[in-house]
Amino acid sequence: MPDPEEISEEGFGGFRDTWYIGHVAKADLEAILHEEAELMRIVDAVAATLDEFEELASAIEGCDVESLSDQLHEAATKEGLAAFFDEEIAPLDGLELGVVGLAYALGSVGCRTAASCRSHIGDRSWSDVPVVFFAAPQWRLELLADLIAAAGCGLVAGRGMLEIVAPSIRNMHALAETIAAQRKRFRRKPDHWRAPSERRDNLDDQLELPLDPM
């Protein structure tokens, strides 16, 4: 995990155009997962090619639906896209479709996210696959490992931190939903990570980690 002095408003890890997310409340996680799922549904229903997917996803992320071609704009509007645009708040809190849910899910269980990318068509993409960079205590990483594998994602080390990679944003979103559903598992260390003196079967022990009410 990064030391507190290594974390700024721009996060950690030396990435550009990022900001620190920190701890994510349960209600905020649920809201972002719902929004991401609905926007993925709309993009999936409207985009017939990779180029159309990139055009539509980029317009959503950039809060610039007026830049869409007439055909895509009309089709997306029929699917309900306009409901996700607010004059003050950008969709997905300014992050990218398909990775924002996982970034928030990790933040909700005591991990720290540094950067993410859904992967893009063209030269501007800095990742060939969807990726989320993060840091986590070893015991939480142990709990995450099985969930990552079950979602069809991969876990690798890079740039002095951890990376979750996936073949598609569908896998990323599925992993985020699974983590959200199993948040209780991350409230306390497994017994084999705890010293004998820490293994107390009482309410104080169960509330050891101050996550949000479930």
N, C-alpha and C positions, 0 to 999 in steps of 0.2 A: 504494500500500500504506500502511496506517496506521503511524505511528511507534510504536515499542515503548511509549513513555510514554502513548500514546493508548489502549492496550489494558489492560483490567482483567479481573478474574474474570468480570465481566458482559459481556465482549466490547468492541465498539466500535460507534460509529454512533448512540448515544443510544437504542437500543431498550430496551423494558421486558421483564422476565421472560425474559431471555436469559442465556447463559453462553458463555464463550470455549471453542471446541473446539480450535483450534490444529492442529498436525500430526497426521495420522491414519495409523497404521501399516497396512501391507498386510493383515495378519491381521484387524485390527479392521474395515477396510473390507469385506473379503469376508464377515465375519460379519454386518454390518449389512445388506448387500445381500441376503444369503440370507434374513435375518429379514424384511426389508421385502417381498421377493418373495412369501414364503409368506403373510404377513399380507394382502397385496393379493389373493392368490388366495382366501383364506378370505372376505374381505369381498365379493369379486366373486361368489363362489359362493352366499353367504347373502343379501345385500341385493338386494331386488327393486325398491326405489324409492330416490330421493335421500334421503328422510327416514330410511330404514333404513340407508343407507350412512353418513349423518352420525351416527346413533345408535351404530352398531357401531364406526366409526372413533374416535369420541370416547371410547367406553368402553375401547377398547384403549389409546389414548393416555393416558387418565386412570387406567389400571390399575383399572378399576371395572366389570368384566364383570357383577357382581351387579346392576347397575342396568339391565341389558338386559331387554327384555320376555321372557317365557317362551319364546315362539316363536323369537326370534333367539338366545337363549342356548342353547337345545337344538340348533338348526341349526349354530351356530358350534362348539359342543362336538363334534358329530359330525364336523366338518371338521378337528378337531385344535387348536382355539384354546388349550385349557388348557396345552398344551406350551410356550407362549410366556410363561407367567407364573411369576415367581419372587418370593419374599417380599422380596428385597432389591433386585432390579434390575428397573426398569420396562421394558416392551417399547420397542424403538426408542430406548433411552437417554433416554427422556423427550421426544423430538422427535416430529414429526407424520408420519403415514403418507404416503408418496409424495414427501416432500421431504428426509427424513433421509438417504437414500442419496446424493442429490446433494450435500448439505452435507458429508458425509464424503468423497465422491469428490473434491470440490474441495480439501478439506483435505489429501488424500493427494498432491496434485500441486503443493503450494506456494502455493495460494491461501488466503485467509482469509475465512471465512464470518461474517456478522454477524447474520443473522436469516433465518427462513423461515416460510412459511405455506402450507398446502395449499389454502386457501380453504374457507370454511364456509357452510352454509345459515343464513341469519338475520343479525341485526344485529351479532353478535360478530366477524364476519370483517373483518379490516383489509385484505384483498386480494380482488379479484374473481376472480383466477386463481391457480393455484399459482405461488409465487415464492421464490427464494433470493437474498438480498442478499450480495454478496461483494466483495472487493478482490483484484486480481491484478497482477503485473508485466505490462508491455505485451507482452513477447514470449510470455508464457504465454497471455495473452488472444488473441493471434494464433492460437496453436495450438488454443485452445478454440473459436474462432468457427465453423470448419467443422463441428466436432462438434455444436455447439449447433444449427446450421441443419439438419444431417442428421437430428437427432432430432425435428425439428418444433417446436423451442423458439425463443424470441426473446431477444435481448440488448439491454437498454436501460440508460440511465443515470438514476439517481435518488437523492436524499438524499445526494449527494456520493460515491456509490459505484456499483457495477454491479448489475444485476438480471438474472437468468435467469427468464423467464416461460414458461408453457406452457399449452396448452389443456386438459391433463389431467395427473394424476399418473402416468399410464402413460408419457407423453413424458418426464417428469422422471426416472423410474426407468430408462428406456431410455438416456437421456443418461448417467446415473451408471454404468451397466454399460459403456458405451462408453469413458468416461474411465478406468474401472478396467482395462479390457482394453488401453488404450494408454498406461499410466503411463510406460513407458520413453521415450516421446516428450518428456516433460516433465523429463527428467533434465538436459538441457543446452540451451543457447540454440541456435537455428538459426544457421548460419554467417553469414547476412546481418545478424544482431544482434551479432556478435562483432567486435572489433577484430582486424586481421591478426595481431597478436602473440599473441592468445588462441586462434588456430585451430591446435591441436596434435592430430595424429592419434595419440594414445597413450592408455594406460590411465588415466593421471591425468586427462586431459581428460574421458574418459567417466564418471568418477566425480566430476565437478566438483560436482554437487548431491547432498547427503547424504540421498537418499530411501532407503526400505527396500529390501532385496534383492528382486528380482523373482521 
